[in-house]
Amino acid sequence: MLLLWLVVLVLGVAYLAHRRTPPAPALGISAAYLILMGVFSHAPGWLLLVFWLLWLAVALPLALPDLRRRVLSGPLFAWFQKVLPPMSDT
């Protein structure tokens, strides 16, 4: 039964990404599913902890755009500018 919960979780996250669901509703839906999974499935505590840590790792950058721009996007764009060749006017 745990395998079914995990398959639905993966397919649900893939569906939300495919539909380009905005971050707040997608995070809310995934959090609600993780709560339901914790209550109704027989998932081990360590697995739920891993899923919640992954959720938190995704939620924090999406919830704090200034921090994301400063810590993640800014350095990433600077690195791409160094690596990629300059673009022509056309």
C-alpha positions as CSV (number, residue, x, y, z in Angstrom):
1,M,0.0,0.0,0.0
2,L,2.9,2.3,0.7
3,L,4.0,1.9,-2.9
4,L,0.7,3.2,-4.1
5,W,1.0,6.3,-1.9
6,L,4.5,6.9,-3.3
7,V,3.4,6.4,-6.9
8,V,0.5,8.8,-6.4
9,L,2.8,11.4,-4.8
10,V,5.3,11.2,-7.7
11,L,2.6,11.4,-10.3
12,G,0.8,14.2,-8.5
13,V,3.9,16.3,-8.3
14,A,4.6,15.6,-12.0
15,Y,1.1,16.6,-12.9
16,L,1.3,19.8,-10.9
17,A,4.6,20.6,-12.7
18,H,3.2,19.8,-16.1
19,R,0.2,22.0,-15.5
20,R,2.5,24.8,-14.3
21,T,0.5,25.2,-11.1
22,P,1.6,28.4,-9.3
23,P,4.0,27.7,-6.3
24,A,1.6,28.5,-3.4
25,P,-1.2,26.1,-4.5
26,A,1.2,23.4,-5.5
27,L,3.0,23.6,-2.2
28,G,-0.3,23.5,-0.3
29,I,-1.5,20.5,-2.3
30,S,1.7,18.6,-1.7
31,A,1.8,19.5,2.0
32,A,-1.8,18.3,2.4
33,Y,-1.0,15.1,0.6
34,L,2.1,14.5,2.9
35,I,-0.1,15.1,5.9
36,L,-2.7,12.6,4.6
37,M,0.1,10.2,3.9
38,G,1.5,10.5,7.4
39,V,-2.0,10.0,8.9
40,F,-3.4,7.2,6.8
41,S,-0.4,5.2,5.4
42,H,2.0,3.0,7.3
43,A,5.0,5.0,6.1
44,P,8.0,4.9,8.3
45,G,8.9,8.1,10.1
46,W,12.3,8.5,8.5
47,L,10.6,8.4,5.0
48,L,8.1,11.1,6.0
49,L,11.0,13.2,7.4
50,V,12.9,12.9,4.2
51,F,9.8,14.0,2.2
52,W,9.2,16.9,4.5
53,L,12.8,18.0,4.3
54,L,12.5,17.9,0.5
55,W,9.3,19.8,0.6
56,L,11.0,22.4,2.8
57,A,14.0,22.6,0.5
58,V,11.6,23.5,-2.4
59,A,9.3,25.7,-0.4
60,L,11.8,28.1,1.2
61,P,13.3,29.4,-2.1
62,L,9.9,29.7,-3.6
63,A,8.4,31.5,-0.6
64,L,11.3,33.9,-0.3
65,P,12.0,35.4,-3.8
66,D,14.6,38.0,-2.6
67,L,16.7,35.3,-0.9
68,R,16.3,33.0,-4.0
69,R,17.5,35.8,-6.3
70,R,20.5,36.7,-4.1
71,V,21.6,33.1,-3.2
72,L,20.5,31.0,-6.2
73,S,19.5,32.9,-9.3
74,G,22.2,35.7,-9.1
75,P,25.2,33.4,-8.9
76,L,23.7,31.0,-11.4
77,F,23.2,33.8,-14.0
78,A,26.6,35.2,-13.4
79,W,28.1,31.7,-14.0
80,F,26.1,31.3,-17.3
81,Q,27.3,34.7,-18.5
82,K,30.9,33.6,-18.0
83,V,30.4,30.2,-19.7
84,L,28.2,31.0,-22.6
85,P,29.5,32.9,-25.7
86,P,28.3,36.5,-26.2
87,M,25.2,37.0,-28.2
88,S,25.2,38.9,-31.5
89,D,23.0,41.8,-32.2
90,T,20.8,39.7,-34.5
